[in-house]
Amino acid sequence: MSNQRRLGAVLSYVNIILKNITNFLYVPILLRLVGQADYGLFQMTNSVTSSLTILSMGLSSAYVKFYIDYKTKEKEEEIKKLNGLYLVLFILISIIALIIGIILTFNTSRLFGNSLSEREIKLTEKLMFILVLNIAITFPSSVFDSNIMVNQHFVFQQSRKIFQTILVPVLSIALIYLGFGILAVGLTQLFITFVYLIINIRYCRKKLAMKFIFHGFTKPLIKQLLAFSFFILLNQIVDLINNNAPNFVIGMVRGARDVATFAIALQIKNMFFMLSTSLSSVFVPQVNEYVSSNKPTEVLTDLMIRVGRIQMTILFFILGGFIIIGRFFISIWAGSENMDAYLLIILMVLPSIIPLSQNVGIEIQRAQNKHIFRSVSYSIFAVFNIVITYFGAKYFGLIGASFGYIFSIIFANGLLMNWYYHTKLFLDMKMFWKNSLPVILPFMVATGILLVFQVYIPVNSYLQFIIQGVIYVVIFVIFYFKWIATDYEKQQIYSIKKLGR
């Protein structure tokens, strides 16, 4: 299973690299073929419909906890009942999502009538319906996806995602040329989601021998599931607010063009989130196994430090590179009209590195069923986020729209959660930061040297883009391996090389 985790993590990073390469080519083509306004409409509509994912109520995370608990105790019949219960629940959730989505579709003009033209409203209605269907199909598919993850078949899971990364832009552009416009993106997503539902079902039934019992569901089990999931649901609501509220607010206050610029910033910001969660997600089963086996907190702290250091190294490495060559990258990728995205990305990503390097801590909370405090605290800060985002966007434009997110990340995700980890979960956060802070040094040195260099030679050509990018990588890597990397981190890199041979 360790090879599955290692290869799964590697493939997830390959997927992220491919996703960003395709986005580099895909987004400019979309902007040129469908226009800034229609691209903004898609992002705005996607933000609204993706909010329906909260209907899953955190049940996927609960599935992992209960599955591993039953597996540890060798309760095969209970696992089958769990599978059956989840499939029934997610089919019901899918139906509810479809009903709510249809209601949203018929009320598009009421939601966006003040800032959109009649043509844009009609297009939004069509997009809304297509994306709602996509969300509805996603729910039953997630039951099988969770089973694949909990059995640690990460290679299959990540390989499938890589194929999806390549297929979406290819099919979308083909449909655009056939005259479907921005609807092509939604139709492509819908088609691929349906195909992967079939693939997931087949893999779980044939490869994992996933079995179901659709009777004998006990009230205690249902109550436990719902109680555990409710507070994860609050977390999901907060995440949706933090990620999607700015798009929604900007759409109401400033219009579709500014939504497009902010959406570009969010795309790159979300890349950092994917870099972090891709690594921590492969450790979810292991965390739950440790907790079910009553491992001491020192073991959990050690795991959090080991994974956190790797996450922090990768995140600061990418952020530093973006600071150095990101302005030129934005100009050639999304155009000069979207240059505000450069500063937005830096402002949102920098404070996010704190919680993103501690994602294992979130899984420890859930495994110990101590995630209530996080959920309630984040819900309170989400209210501040909405208020600050609204007034920030209204009076300070696009940059102001990020103020609420930055505030909630620093105080809730950063300061408050570190206090909670240390005092309530008894994870040694002093030890965590003592071991993790040195990772910042390669970022500071490499970025500082290149910023001074740019005072004399700015990045304003493809040649300088490549040269300064390569110099940054060389300085960062040499400094990291010579003075910062631990024996464990070097061992992981060497083992990946062996697996690749």
N, C-alpha and C positions, 0 to 999 in steps of 0.2 A: 504493500500500500504506500510505502514511502516513495517508491518510484512513480506511482500514480500521482501523488501530491507534487513531486518535483516536476514531472513532465507536464502535469496539468497546469502548474504555475507558469512554466516556460511557454506552453501553447497559448495560455491566456495573454501573455505579453506579446507573443507573435501576433495574436488577434488584434490587440490594441495598436501595434505598429501598423498592421495592414489596414485597420480601420482609419487610422489617421492619414495614411498614404492615400487611401481611396477618397477620404474626405477632402484632402488637399486638391485632388483632381475633380471630385464630384460636386462639391459646393459651388466653385466658380462656374461650372457648367450649368448647374441648376439656376444660379443667379442670372446667368446670361440667357438661358432658354425660357425661363418662366418669369423673370423679373424680380426685383427687390421686394415689391409689395406682395406678390403671390407667395414668395418664399416665406415672408413674414407671416402671412395668413396661415400657412401650414404649421409653422412653429407655434403660433398662438393657439390654433385648434388642437394641436398635439398636446400642448400643456393642459388644456381643459379636459380632454378625453382621458389623458393619462391619470388624472385625479381619480378616475373610477377604480384604479388599482387598489385603493384603500379598502375596497369591499372585501379583499382577501383577508382583512382583519388580522394580519400577522400569523395566519394559520400555517404558512409554509415553515416558519421558524419553529413553531410548536411541533410540527411533524418530525423534524430532526430530533428534537429533545425526546419525544415519546418513543420514537422508533428505536433510538439507541438504548433507551432505558429498557424497553422490552427485549431487544436483542441481547443486551448484557445479561438479562435474567432468563434468556432462552424461552420466551413466551411467544411461540410461533403463531398460535391462534389469535393472540391479541394484535400481532402485527397485521394479520389478514383483516381483522375487524377495523383496525386503524386505516388501512388502505381503502376499505369499502366506505367507511364514514367520510373520509376526505374526498373521495370521488363524488359522493352524493352532495356534500356541502359545496364543492366547487362548481358543480353543474347548476345548483340553485343560485349561487352567486353570479354565475355567468348569465342566467336568465334575468336576474335583478339588474345587472349592469346594462343589459340590452334595453330593458324598459326605461331606465334612467337616461341612457344615451339617446333614445328616441325622443324623450321629452326635451332634452337639451337641444337636439337638432331642430325641433319645431319652434324653439324659443331663441334661435340664433339672433334674429333681428332685435329682440329685446336686450340681449346681452351686449351686442356690439353695434347697434344701430347708430349710436352717436358719433362713432369714429370711422365707420366703414361705408363705402358706396353700395348701391343696390347690387351691382355685379359682384362685389366682394362678399356681400352677405349670402348670395345664392351659391357662390363657390364654397364658402365656409360651411354651409348646410351640407353639401355633398361630401366635403372632407370629413365633417363631423360624423356622418353616418358610416362611412367606410372605416374610420378609425375606431368607432364604437364596436363595430363587428369584430375588428382585430382584437380589441381588448377582451371581448366576450369569449373568443376562442382561446385566448391566452390562459384563462383560469383553469379549465380542465387539463390543459397541457402541463401546467405547473405542478400538478400532482405527480406526474411521471417524472418530471424534471427533478423534483425533490427526492424521489426514490433513487434516481441515478446518482445524485450528489451524495446522499447519505450512505450509499454503497461504495462511494469513493471511486467511481468510474469517470474520473476527471478527463482522461484522454479523449474518450468518445464525446463527452459534453463540450469540451473546448474545440475539438475538430469540427463538430457540427456548427459551432459559432463562427469559426473561420470561414467555412463555406458560405454561411449566411452573409458575412461581411463582404465577400466578393460578389455574391449574387444580387444583393439589393440594388447597388448602383447600376449594375449592368442592365437588369430588367427595367429599372425605373427610367433610365435614359432611352432605352429602346421604345418604351411606351410613350414617352414624351415626344419622340420623333414621329410616332404614329398618331399624334394629335390629342393625347389625353391631358396634356399640361401638368400642373402640379398634382392633379388627381393620381397621376402615375405612381408617385411615391407611396401614397396610401394603399393603392391597389396592390402594389408589389409586396408591401409589408403584410397585407391580409393574406395573399397567396402563400407566402413563405411560412407564416404562422400556422396556417392550416396544414401544409406539408409536414412541418416539424411536429405537429400534434400526432400525425400518423406514424412518423418515424419514432417518436418517443414511446408511443404505445407498443409498437412492435419490439423495440429494444428491451423494454421492461418486461414484456411477456416472454420473449424468447431467450434473452441473455440473462436477465436477473430473476426469472421465474416469479415475477410479482403476482401475488394472488390476492383475491378479495373475498370478504364475507360481508354480505349486505343486510345482516340481521344481528340481533343480540347486542345492539349498541346500548351501553349502560349510561344512566344519567350522571354518575360520578365522573366517567370519562369525558362526557360532553361538557360538564361543568368545568373540569380541569382545563380542557382545551380552550374553552371560551375565556376563562379567567386569565390564563397565561397569555392568550392572544390579544386580549383587549388592550393591554398596555403597549404591546408591539404595534397595534393599530394606531395608537396615539403617536408613536415614533414615525410611522409611515405618513401620517397626516402632516407632521412637522416637516419631514423631508420634502413632501410635495409642496408645502408652503415655501420653504426655503429655495426650492429649485424652480417652481412654476409661478409663484405669486408675482415676481417681477415681470415676467412676460405678460401675464394677465393685466397687471396694473398699467404697464406701459402701453398695452393695447387700448386701454380705456382712456388714458390721460394724453398720450402722445401720438398714437397711430401705428400702422403696420411697418413703416420703414424703420423706426427706432426699435421695434420688436425684432426685426431682422438682425440689426447690429448687436443687440443684447443676446440674441439667440446664438450668434457666432461666438461671443464670449463664453456663453454657457457650454457650448460644444467642447471648447478647449478645457474649460474648468472641469467638466465631467470626465474628460480624459484622465485627469489626475485622480478622480474618485475611482475610476475603473482600474487604474494602476494599483491603487491601494486595496480595493475590495477583491480584485482578482487573486491576490496573494492570500489575504486573510480568509477568503471563502473556502480554500482547500484545507484549512485547519479547523473548520467548524465541527466535523465529526470527531476529530481528535480532542478538541476542547470538551465536547460533551462526554466523551469516553473518560477523560480525566476526572470530570466532576462526578460522573456516575460511579467511578471507582474510588471516590473520596481521596484523590491525590492532594497533598498539602499545597497551601497557597504559594510556597516557594517555587514549586514546579510550574504553576500557572504564571507567576511573575517572570520566571525564566523564559517561558514560551513567549510571553508578551514582549519581552525585551528583544529576543532573537528575531522575531517577526517584525517588530516595530523598527529596529535599526535598519533592516533591509528596506522596509517601506519608506522610511525617512530618507535613506540614501538615494533611492530611485526618484522620489518626489523632488528633492532639492536639486538633483542632477538635471532633471527635465526643466524645472522652474528656472534654474540659472541659465540654461541654454536658451530658454524662451526670452528671458530678459535681454540677452545678448543679441539674438537674431530675430526676435519675435516681431519687432516693429516692421522690418522689411518683409517678413513672412506674411503678416496681415495685409500689407499693401499689395502684394502680388497674388495672394490667395483670395481675399474678399474685396479688394479695391479700397481706394483712398477714402471713400465715403463711410467705411466701417473702421477707421483708425481708432475710434474711442474704445474699441474692443481690447486693444493692447493694455491700456491702463486698468480696465475693468478686470481683466484676467489676473493681473498681478495682485490687485487689491483683494480679490476673492480667494485666490489660491494660497497666498502666503499664510494667513491665519488658519486656513483649513488643514495645513500640514500637521498641526497638533492633533486633532481628532483622527485624521486619516492614518497616522502612525500608531494609533491605539485601537484599531478596529477589533483586534483580538479581545480587548477588554469588553466590548459590547457582547461578544459571544459568551464570554465568561459570565456576565450578568444574566444573560438569558438561560444559560445552562444551570445556573444556581437559582433561577426564578427570583432574581433580585433586580429586575429591570423597571420596577414601578417608579422609583424615584426619578430615573432618567426620563421616563415618558411624561410624567407630570411636569417636571422642570422644563423640558423642551416645549411642552404645550404652552406654558406661560410665556416663554420667550418668543414663541411663534406669533403671539398677539403683538408684542413689541415689534417684531419683524415686519408684519403687515403695515402697521401704522407708520413706522419709520420709512418703509419702502414707498408708501403712497406719497408722503410729504417730500421725501427725498427726490422722487421722480418728478413731482409737480414743480418744485422750486429749484432743483439742481440738475435736472435732466437725467441722462443715462448714468452718469457717475453717481448721482444721488440715489438711483434705484438700487445700488449695491449696499447702501449704508445699513439697511436693516439686516441683511444677510451677514455682513461683517460683524455687527454688534452681537448677534445671536451666536455666531461661531466662537468669538473670543470669550464671551462670558459664560455661555451655557456649555458648549462643547469642550471648551478649553479649561477655564478655571474651575467651574463647578464640578465637572466630571472628574477631574484629577483629584479634587478633594474627596469625592465620593469613593473613587477607586482605593484611595489610601486609607480612609478612616472607616469605611463600611465593608468593603470587600477584602480589606487587609492585604491588598497588593502593594508591594513596596515601590511607590512612585518616586521616592527619592533615588532609589537604586535605578529605576527606569531612566530618569533624566540624567543621572550621573553617567550611565552607559550610552545614552542616546545623543546627548548634546555635542560630543566631539564630531558626530557625523556632519554637523553644519559647517565645519571648518573647510572642507574641500569646496563647498558651494561659495563660501565667502571669499576664499582666496582666488578661485578661478574666475568668478564673476567680477570681483574687484579689479583684477588685473586687466580683464577685457574691457571693462567700462572706462578705465583710464586710457587704454589703447584707442578706444573709439572717440576720445576727445580729439585725437589727431587724424584718425582714419575711420570715419563712420561706415556703417554697413549700408551702402547704397547701390550695390551691384551684386549679381550672382556670384562673382568671383570672391568678393569680400564676405558674402554670406557663407560660402563654403570654407574659406580660409579661417575666418574667425570661429566658425562652428567647430572645425577640427582642432584648432588651438585650445578652445575651451574644453573639449573632450579629453585631450591629452593631459592638460594641467590637472583636471579633476581626477582622472583615473590614476595618474601617477601619485598624486597626493593621497588619494584614498587608500591605494594598495600599500604604499610605503609606511604611512603613519596611522591610519584609522581602521582598516579592515581587521576583523578578528579571525582567529584560526577557523572558527565555524563558518564564517562567511566565505573565506577562501576555499574551504572544503566543498561548500555548496557549488561554487563556480566551477571547480575542477570536476566535480561529479557530473555536472550538466554537460561539460565537454566530453566526458566519457560516454554518456548516454547518447550524445549526438554522433558518435563514431560508428 
